[in-house]
């Protein structure tokens, strides 16, 4: 995977990037559907919620 994808994955897993942001990046053509899946694949629903809550603070 690209450096951008790896960076986004780390940020996502640490709650610094939301799924909404990743979806927008995919719609804008910055990442592919495959990259989106790679970034989000091992996260659980609770991790996604935690990331969203942290970003709102």
C-alpha positions in Angstrom: 0.0 0.0 0.0 1.0 3.6 -0.5 2.5 5.8 2.2 -0.7 7.8 2.2 -2.8 4.7 2.9 -0.5 3.5 5.6 -0.6 7.0 7.3 -4.3 7.1 7.0 -4.6 3.6 8.6 -2.5 4.7 11.6 -4.5 7.9 12.0 -7.8 6.0 11.7 -6.8 3.3 14.3 -5.7 6.1 16.6 -9.1 7.9 16.2 -7.6 10.9 14.4 -9.5 10.2 11.1 -13.2 9.3 10.9 -14.9 6.9 8.5 -16.7 10.0 7.1 -13.4 11.6 6.2 -12.2 8.4 4.5 -15.5 8.1 2.6 -15.1 11.6 1.3 -11.5 10.9 0.3 -12.7 7.9 -1.6 -15.5 9.9 -3.3 -12.9 12.5 -4.3 -10.7 9.8 -5.8 -7.9 10.3 -3.3 -8.1 6.6 -2.1 -9.6 3.6 -3.8 -12.3 1.3 -2.4 -9.6 -1.3 -1.8 -7.5 1.2 0.2 -10.6 2.2 2.2 -11.2 -1.4 3.1 -7.6 -1.9 4.1 -7.7 1.2 6.3 -10.9 0.2 8.1 -10.9 -3.6 7.9 -9.7 -4.6 11.4 -11.6 -2.0 13.4 -14.6 -2.9 15.4 -17.8 -0.9 15.7 -16.7 0.3 19.2 -13.4 1.5 17.8 -15.2 3.5 15.1 -17.5 5.1 17.8 -14.5 5.9 20.0 -12.7 7.6 17.1 -15.8 9.7 16.2 -16.2 10.8 19.8 -12.6 11.8 20.2 -12.7 13.9 17.1 -15.8 15.8 18.4 -13.9 16.9 21.6 
